Amino acid sequence: MNTVASLTIAVIGVFFLAMGTYALVTPGALAAPFHLAAKTPESRSEIRAVYGGFGIAMATVLGAAALDIGDIRTGAVTTVGLALIGMAGGRLISRLLDTPVRFYPIWFYFGVELVAGTALLVCV
């Protein structure tokens, strides 16, 4: 097992864990930079589910992959890496179709997703 790859996978997993926890605890604060309102129970539930629960699930999968539990490393890391690159692609398409925006948060997260997704695919 490659130690640098395992550490890379674990660090990206910690990022997902932090994002997921933040979304569960403060859904409005997580959504605010994107000008999304979390004013209703339904909107907070959606943020907690998509960013919170999903983020923690991805952290769990990446944690298992970093430790190569159950021999899932290749499949798990490939799946999460491609999902991140897909998210970055969606942001890029949105930027081509929508009006220009400042660097943060859109381009910042585009970069994070592209770098993290690529790093995971390199770890496969």
PyMOL CGO cylinders between C-alpha atoms (Angstrom):
from pymol import cmd
from pymol.cgo import CYLINDER

trace = [
    CYLINDER, 0.00, 0.00, 0.00, 1.41, 3.39, -1.05, 0.3, 1, 1, 1, 1, 1, 1,
    CYLINDER, 1.41, 3.39, -1.05, 1.76, 5.67, 1.99, 0.3, 1, 1, 1, 1, 1, 1,
    CYLINDER, 1.76, 5.67, 1.99, 1.54, 8.94, 0.02, 0.3, 1, 1, 1, 1, 1, 1,
    CYLINDER, 1.54, 8.94, 0.02, -1.61, 7.73, -1.74, 0.3, 1, 1, 1, 1, 1, 1,
    CYLINDER, -1.61, 7.73, -1.74, -3.15, 6.62, 1.56, 0.3, 1, 1, 1, 1, 1, 1,
    CYLINDER, -3.15, 6.62, 1.56, -2.36, 9.99, 3.14, 0.3, 1, 1, 1, 1, 1, 1,
    CYLINDER, -2.36, 9.99, 3.14, -3.81, 11.87, 0.13, 0.3, 1, 1, 1, 1, 1, 1,
    CYLINDER, -3.81, 11.87, 0.13, -7.00, 9.80, 0.29, 0.3, 1, 1, 1, 1, 1, 1,
    CYLINDER, -7.00, 9.80, 0.29, -7.26, 10.36, 4.06, 0.3, 1, 1, 1, 1, 1, 1,
    CYLINDER, -7.26, 10.36, 4.06, -6.75, 14.14, 3.78, 0.3, 1, 1, 1, 1, 1, 1,
    CYLINDER, -6.75, 14.14, 3.78, -9.51, 14.42, 1.16, 0.3, 1, 1, 1, 1, 1, 1,
    CYLINDER, -9.51, 14.42, 1.16, -11.68, 12.25, 3.41, 0.3, 1, 1, 1, 1, 1, 1,
    CYLINDER, -11.68, 12.25, 3.41, -11.10, 14.66, 6.30, 0.3, 1, 1, 1, 1, 1, 1,
    CYLINDER, -11.10, 14.66, 6.30, -12.20, 17.52, 4.04, 0.3, 1, 1, 1, 1, 1, 1,
    CYLINDER, -12.20, 17.52, 4.04, -15.46, 15.66, 3.32, 0.3, 1, 1, 1, 1, 1, 1,
    CYLINDER, -15.46, 15.66, 3.32, -15.91, 14.94, 7.04, 0.3, 1, 1, 1, 1, 1, 1,
    CYLINDER, -15.91, 14.94, 7.04, -15.43, 18.62, 7.92, 0.3, 1, 1, 1, 1, 1, 1,
    CYLINDER, -15.43, 18.62, 7.92, -17.81, 19.78, 5.18, 0.3, 1, 1, 1, 1, 1, 1,
    CYLINDER, -17.81, 19.78, 5.18, -20.40, 17.18, 6.15, 0.3, 1, 1, 1, 1, 1, 1,
    CYLINDER, -20.40, 17.18, 6.15, -20.25, 18.05, 9.83, 0.3, 1, 1, 1, 1, 1, 1,
    CYLINDER, -20.25, 18.05, 9.83, -20.43, 21.77, 9.10, 0.3, 1, 1, 1, 1, 1, 1,
    CYLINDER, -20.43, 21.77, 9.10, -23.50, 21.23, 6.90, 0.3, 1, 1, 1, 1, 1, 1,
    CYLINDER, -23.50, 21.23, 6.90, -25.26, 19.15, 9.54, 0.3, 1, 1, 1, 1, 1, 1,
    CYLINDER, -25.26, 19.15, 9.54, -24.60, 21.68, 12.30, 0.3, 1, 1, 1, 1, 1, 1,
    CYLINDER, -24.60, 21.68, 12.30, -24.98, 24.97, 10.38, 0.3, 1, 1, 1, 1, 1, 1,
    CYLINDER, -24.98, 24.97, 10.38, -26.73, 24.41, 7.03, 0.3, 1, 1, 1, 1, 1, 1,
    CYLINDER, -26.73, 24.41, 7.03, -27.43, 28.13, 6.56, 0.3, 1, 1, 1, 1, 1, 1,
    CYLINDER, -27.43, 28.13, 6.56, -23.79, 29.10, 7.01, 0.3, 1, 1, 1, 1, 1, 1,
    CYLINDER, -23.79, 29.10, 7.01, -22.65, 26.47, 4.52, 0.3, 1, 1, 1, 1, 1, 1,
    CYLINDER, -22.65, 26.47, 4.52, -25.13, 27.67, 1.88, 0.3, 1, 1, 1, 1, 1, 1,
    CYLINDER, -25.13, 27.67, 1.88, -24.66, 31.42, 2.43, 0.3, 1, 1, 1, 1, 1, 1,
    CYLINDER, -24.66, 31.42, 2.43, -21.59, 31.93, 0.18, 0.3, 1, 1, 1, 1, 1, 1,
    CYLINDER, -21.59, 31.93, 0.18, -23.68, 30.57, -2.71, 0.3, 1, 1, 1, 1, 1, 1,
    CYLINDER, -23.68, 30.57, -2.71, -26.54, 32.98, -1.92, 0.3, 1, 1, 1, 1, 1, 1,
    CYLINDER, -26.54, 32.98, -1.92, -28.80, 30.07, -1.04, 0.3, 1, 1, 1, 1, 1, 1,
    CYLINDER, -28.80, 30.07, -1.04, -31.31, 30.60, 1.74, 0.3, 1, 1, 1, 1, 1, 1,
    CYLINDER, -31.31, 30.60, 1.74, -31.82, 27.95, 4.38, 0.3, 1, 1, 1, 1, 1, 1,
    CYLINDER, -31.82, 27.95, 4.38, -34.93, 29.55, 5.83, 0.3, 1, 1, 1, 1, 1, 1,
    CYLINDER, -34.93, 29.55, 5.83, -37.29, 26.59, 5.91, 0.3, 1, 1, 1, 1, 1, 1,
    CYLINDER, -37.29, 26.59, 5.91, -37.09, 23.12, 7.44, 0.3, 1, 1, 1, 1, 1, 1,
    CYLINDER, -37.09, 23.12, 7.44, -37.20, 21.70, 3.89, 0.3, 1, 1, 1, 1, 1, 1,
    CYLINDER, -37.20, 21.70, 3.89, -34.23, 23.74, 2.67, 0.3, 1, 1, 1, 1, 1, 1,
    CYLINDER, -34.23, 23.74, 2.67, -32.17, 22.94, 5.78, 0.3, 1, 1, 1, 1, 1, 1,
    CYLINDER, -32.17, 22.94, 5.78, -33.04, 19.26, 5.37, 0.3, 1, 1, 1, 1, 1, 1,
    CYLINDER, -33.04, 19.26, 5.37, -31.83, 19.32, 1.76, 0.3, 1, 1, 1, 1, 1, 1,
    CYLINDER, -31.83, 19.32, 1.76, -28.53, 20.97, 2.69, 0.3, 1, 1, 1, 1, 1, 1,
    CYLINDER, -28.53, 20.97, 2.69, -28.02, 18.56, 5.58, 0.3, 1, 1, 1, 1, 1, 1,
    CYLINDER, -28.02, 18.56, 5.58, -28.76, 15.58, 3.33, 0.3, 1, 1, 1, 1, 1, 1,
    CYLINDER, -28.76, 15.58, 3.33, -26.77, 16.55, 0.23, 0.3, 1, 1, 1, 1, 1, 1,
    CYLINDER, -26.77, 16.55, 0.23, -23.80, 18.27, 1.88, 0.3, 1, 1, 1, 1, 1, 1,
    CYLINDER, -23.80, 18.27, 1.88, -23.97, 16.76, 5.36, 0.3, 1, 1, 1, 1, 1, 1,
    CYLINDER, -23.97, 16.76, 5.36, -25.00, 13.15, 5.09, 0.3, 1, 1, 1, 1, 1, 1,
    CYLINDER, -25.00, 13.15, 5.09, -23.44, 12.64, 1.68, 0.3, 1, 1, 1, 1, 1, 1,
    CYLINDER, -23.44, 12.64, 1.68, -20.20, 14.32, 2.77, 0.3, 1, 1, 1, 1, 1, 1,
    CYLINDER, -20.20, 14.32, 2.77, -19.89, 12.10, 5.82, 0.3, 1, 1, 1, 1, 1, 1,
    CYLINDER, -19.89, 12.10, 5.82, -20.66, 9.03, 3.70, 0.3, 1, 1, 1, 1, 1, 1,
    CYLINDER, -20.66, 9.03, 3.70, -17.87, 10.02, 1.29, 0.3, 1, 1, 1, 1, 1, 1,
    CYLINDER, -17.87, 10.02, 1.29, -15.52, 10.56, 4.24, 0.3, 1, 1, 1, 1, 1, 1,
    CYLINDER, -15.52, 10.56, 4.24, -16.35, 7.06, 5.50, 0.3, 1, 1, 1, 1, 1, 1,
    CYLINDER, -16.35, 7.06, 5.50, -15.74, 5.51, 2.08, 0.3, 1, 1, 1, 1, 1, 1,
    CYLINDER, -15.74, 5.51, 2.08, -12.44, 7.36, 1.68, 0.3, 1, 1, 1, 1, 1, 1,
    CYLINDER, -12.44, 7.36, 1.68, -11.39, 6.37, 5.19, 0.3, 1, 1, 1, 1, 1, 1,
    CYLINDER, -11.39, 6.37, 5.19, -12.02, 2.72, 4.35, 0.3, 1, 1, 1, 1, 1, 1,
    CYLINDER, -12.02, 2.72, 4.35, -10.17, 3.18, 1.05, 0.3, 1, 1, 1, 1, 1, 1,
    CYLINDER, -10.17, 3.18, 1.05, -7.18, 4.82, 2.75, 0.3, 1, 1, 1, 1, 1, 1,
    CYLINDER, -7.18, 4.82, 2.75, -6.94, 1.76, 5.02, 0.3, 1, 1, 1, 1, 1, 1,
    CYLINDER, -6.94, 1.76, 5.02, -7.90, -0.55, 2.11, 0.3, 1, 1, 1, 1, 1, 1,
    CYLINDER, -7.90, -0.55, 2.11, -10.59, -2.17, 4.23, 0.3, 1, 1, 1, 1, 1, 1,
    CYLINDER, -10.59, -2.17, 4.23, -12.37, -4.89, 2.31, 0.3, 1, 1, 1, 1, 1, 1,
    CYLINDER, -12.37, -4.89, 2.31, -10.17, -4.32, -0.73, 0.3, 1, 1, 1, 1, 1, 1,
    CYLINDER, -10.17, -4.32, -0.73, -12.38, -1.42, -1.88, 0.3, 1, 1, 1, 1, 1, 1,
    CYLINDER, -12.38, -1.42, -1.88, -9.64, 1.09, -2.56, 0.3, 1, 1, 1, 1, 1, 1,
    CYLINDER, -9.64, 1.09, -2.56, -9.67, 1.18, -6.38, 0.3, 1, 1, 1, 1, 1, 1,
    CYLINDER, -9.67, 1.18, -6.38, -13.44, 1.31, -6.79, 0.3, 1, 1, 1, 1, 1, 1,
    CYLINDER, -13.44, 1.31, -6.79, -14.07, 3.77, -3.98, 0.3, 1, 1, 1, 1, 1, 1,
    CYLINDER, -14.07, 3.77, -3.98, -11.28, 6.17, -4.90, 0.3, 1, 1, 1, 1, 1, 1,
    CYLINDER, -11.28, 6.17, -4.90, -12.17, 6.07, -8.61, 0.3, 1, 1, 1, 1, 1, 1,
    CYLINDER, -12.17, 6.07, -8.61, -15.85, 6.74, -7.86, 0.3, 1, 1, 1, 1, 1, 1,
    CYLINDER, -15.85, 6.74, -7.86, -15.23, 9.67, -5.52, 0.3, 1, 1, 1, 1, 1, 1,
    CYLINDER, -15.23, 9.67, -5.52, -12.53, 11.12, -7.79, 0.3, 1, 1, 1, 1, 1, 1,
    CYLINDER, -12.53, 11.12, -7.79, -14.82, 11.04, -10.81, 0.3, 1, 1, 1, 1, 1, 1,
    CYLINDER, -14.82, 11.04, -10.81, -17.70, 12.50, -8.78, 0.3, 1, 1, 1, 1, 1, 1,
    CYLINDER, -17.70, 12.50, -8.78, -15.50, 15.46, -7.78, 0.3, 1, 1, 1, 1, 1, 1,
    CYLINDER, -15.50, 15.46, -7.78, -14.36, 16.02, -11.36, 0.3, 1, 1, 1, 1, 1, 1,
    CYLINDER, -14.36, 16.02, -11.36, -18.01, 15.82, -12.45, 0.3, 1, 1, 1, 1, 1, 1,
    CYLINDER, -18.01, 15.82, -12.45, -18.89, 18.52, -9.92, 0.3, 1, 1, 1, 1, 1, 1,
    CYLINDER, -18.89, 18.52, -9.92, -16.07, 20.71, -11.26, 0.3, 1, 1, 1, 1, 1, 1,
    CYLINDER, -16.07, 20.71, -11.26, -17.38, 20.10, -14.78, 0.3, 1, 1, 1, 1, 1, 1,
    CYLINDER, -17.38, 20.10, -14.78, -20.84, 21.21, -13.74, 0.3, 1, 1, 1, 1, 1, 1,
    CYLINDER, -20.84, 21.21, -13.74, -19.40, 24.42, -12.32, 0.3, 1, 1, 1, 1, 1, 1,
    CYLINDER, -19.40, 24.42, -12.32, -17.48, 25.02, -15.56, 0.3, 1, 1, 1, 1, 1, 1,
    CYLINDER, -17.48, 25.02, -15.56, -20.59, 24.54, -17.68, 0.3, 1, 1, 1, 1, 1, 1,
    CYLINDER, -20.59, 24.54, -17.68, -22.50, 26.87, -15.37, 0.3, 1, 1, 1, 1, 1, 1,
    CYLINDER, -22.50, 26.87, -15.37, -19.82, 29.52, -15.79, 0.3, 1, 1, 1, 1, 1, 1,
    CYLINDER, -19.82, 29.52, -15.79, -20.06, 29.21, -19.57, 0.3, 1, 1, 1, 1, 1, 1,
    CYLINDER, -20.06, 29.21, -19.57, -23.86, 29.59, -19.51, 0.3, 1, 1, 1, 1, 1, 1,
    CYLINDER, -23.86, 29.59, -19.51, -24.30, 32.10, -16.68, 0.3, 1, 1, 1, 1, 1, 1,
    CYLINDER, -24.30, 32.10, -16.68, -23.05, 35.58, -16.00, 0.3, 1, 1, 1, 1, 1, 1,
    CYLINDER, -23.05, 35.58, -16.00, -19.51, 35.99, -14.62, 0.3, 1, 1, 1, 1, 1, 1,
    CYLINDER, -19.51, 35.99, -14.62, -18.99, 35.69, -10.89, 0.3, 1, 1, 1, 1, 1, 1,
    CYLINDER, -18.99, 35.69, -10.89, -16.18, 36.58, -8.53, 0.3, 1, 1, 1, 1, 1, 1,
    CYLINDER, -16.18, 36.58, -8.53, -13.55, 33.96, -7.63, 0.3, 1, 1, 1, 1, 1, 1,
    CYLINDER, -13.55, 33.96, -7.63, -15.10, 32.84, -4.33, 0.3, 1, 1, 1, 1, 1, 1,
    CYLINDER, -15.10, 32.84, -4.33, -17.03, 30.60, -3.95, 0.3, 1, 1, 1, 1, 1, 1,
    CYLINDER, -17.03, 30.60, -3.95, -17.54, 29.18, -7.45, 0.3, 1, 1, 1, 1, 1, 1,
    CYLINDER, -17.54, 29.18, -7.45, -14.02, 29.17, -8.89, 0.3, 1, 1, 1, 1, 1, 1,
    CYLINDER, -14.02, 29.17, -8.89, -12.52, 28.34, -5.50, 0.3, 1, 1, 1, 1, 1, 1,
    CYLINDER, -12.52, 28.34, -5.50, -14.59, 25.16, -5.22, 0.3, 1, 1, 1, 1, 1, 1,
    CYLINDER, -14.59, 25.16, -5.22, -14.04, 24.38, -8.89, 0.3, 1, 1, 1, 1, 1, 1,
    CYLINDER, -14.04, 24.38, -8.89, -10.31, 24.31, -8.12, 0.3, 1, 1, 1, 1, 1, 1,
    CYLINDER, -10.31, 24.31, -8.12, -10.76, 22.27, -4.95, 0.3, 1, 1, 1, 1, 1, 1,
    CYLINDER, -10.76, 22.27, -4.95, -12.92, 19.70, -6.75, 0.3, 1, 1, 1, 1, 1, 1,
    CYLINDER, -12.92, 19.70, -6.75, -10.63, 19.47, -9.77, 0.3, 1, 1, 1, 1, 1, 1,
    CYLINDER, -10.63, 19.47, -9.77, -7.46, 19.11, -7.69, 0.3, 1, 1, 1, 1, 1, 1,
    CYLINDER, -7.46, 19.11, -7.69, -8.97, 16.66, -5.19, 0.3, 1, 1, 1, 1, 1, 1,
    CYLINDER, -8.97, 16.66, -5.19, -10.61, 14.57, -7.93, 0.3, 1, 1, 1, 1, 1, 1,
    CYLINDER, -10.61, 14.57, -7.93, -7.39, 14.43, -9.93, 0.3, 1, 1, 1, 1, 1, 1,
    CYLINDER, -7.39, 14.43, -9.93, -5.36, 13.59, -6.81, 0.3, 1, 1, 1, 1, 1, 1,
    CYLINDER, -5.36, 13.59, -6.81, -7.69, 10.70, -6.02, 0.3, 1, 1, 1, 1, 1, 1,
    CYLINDER, -7.69, 10.70, -6.02, -7.46, 9.33, -9.55, 0.3, 1, 1, 1, 1, 1, 1,
    CYLINDER, -7.46, 9.33, -9.55, -3.66, 9.50, -9.35, 0.3, 1, 1, 1, 1, 1, 1,
    CYLINDER, -3.66, 9.50, -9.35, -3.90, 7.39, -6.17, 0.3, 1, 1, 1, 1, 1, 1,
    CYLINDER, -3.90, 7.39, -6.17, -5.68, 4.53, -7.96, 0.3, 1, 1, 1, 1, 1, 1,
]
cmd.load_cgo(trace, "trace")
